[in-house]
Amino acid sequence: MNHGISILFRAIPLAMAAFCFAYGAYVFSAGDDPSRLTAGPVVFFLGAICLALYCTATTIIRQIIGSYTKTAKYLFPIIAYAAALLTFVCGTIMIRSYMPGSYVTGHVVCGLGLIAACVATAVTASTRFSLIPANSADETFSVNRDGFSAGRVALLISLVAIFALAAWIWCILLLIRGASTPHLVAGSVMFGIACVCTSLIALVSSIARQVRGCYTMAERRRWTGLVIGMGVAAFVMGVVLLFLYRGHPVDFVAFVLFGLALICWSISSKVILLAKVWHAEYRLANRIPIIPVLTALICLFMAAFLFEGALFDAKYFVPARVLTGFGAICFTLFSIVSILESGTGKR
């Protein structure tokens, strides 16, 4: 990877974060109806996830081009965790506010904070990414002493697992504590968020264990199956809601879940790439970045149809805007998987 391409791949996450921040703020400030007060903050805080992904991209790229410093090793994880914490705190404040639709908005923003925290853990796991190619080329499958210790690997995986578990518990509590529309909407979206967090367990585990050199050939299917399965779960949940509540004001949640499923499948591209190139030469590795490009396009195509639908039915206003933000995240993941392909390639 040359310096010019490295700048491009770092610019993409920053550009997508800037888009989410700007577009979310614009939607929020353009009116005072509940739909805008919901869509605006959600899209805005999707930018925090893009910012955390930028930290991931920079952490890996700097190691590839040889400009990684000790300051950067600690700075980028701190930035990512700070973005996650700020998002979560803002979400809790929204839940307690009297803004229209704040109950759903606050819970969703808290969920986005959990996703950002999982991504921040991936940033931390990537601080020794440069060891992965050497470990992959080691035919003895021995543990690299320069990699993470067994305790640190367990800590990284446990952290992201705790965030995912928190999302699942949150989802269950929302769905069983009330039968009102806000509980159903917030709980259903939190279900998709929990699927994304669980998918990130596979990513963090793959990176951390490959850095240590203890990643086994049997794990390749396990982690890949987990992340693809989470995408299927979110998609199926969306289909169920679409048919159960067809024609009702809450059926729009199905499209949000479809978008979260697409994010899971975008994450799968990174997990699949790491699995395919581990102790193997995968000739189609440079085709894997097509996956997040396709998911980004699908998000944008769905958003385009929902923008038209919102002209006739206001319930499609929120998912149209949110899917646009999801498309930005998927395109950011294209940048990340392209960086991984460059860093793990054996060319």
PEKAPE-V924235 format. One record per run of one state. SS is the DSSP state (@ for helix, = for strand, . for the rest). FROM is the first residue (numbers start at 1). LEN is the number of residues. Records with the same first field share a line. If there is no record, write none. Layout:
# PEKAPE-V924235
SS: FROM-LEN, FROM-LEN
This chain:
# PEKAPE-V924235
.: 1-2, 30-4, 66-4, 97-5, 129-2, 138-12, 178-3, 213-6, 245-8, 277-8, 288-2, 311-5, 345-3
@: 3-27, 34-32, 70-27, 102-27, 131-7, 150-28, 181-32, 219-26, 253-24, 285-3, 290-21, 316-29
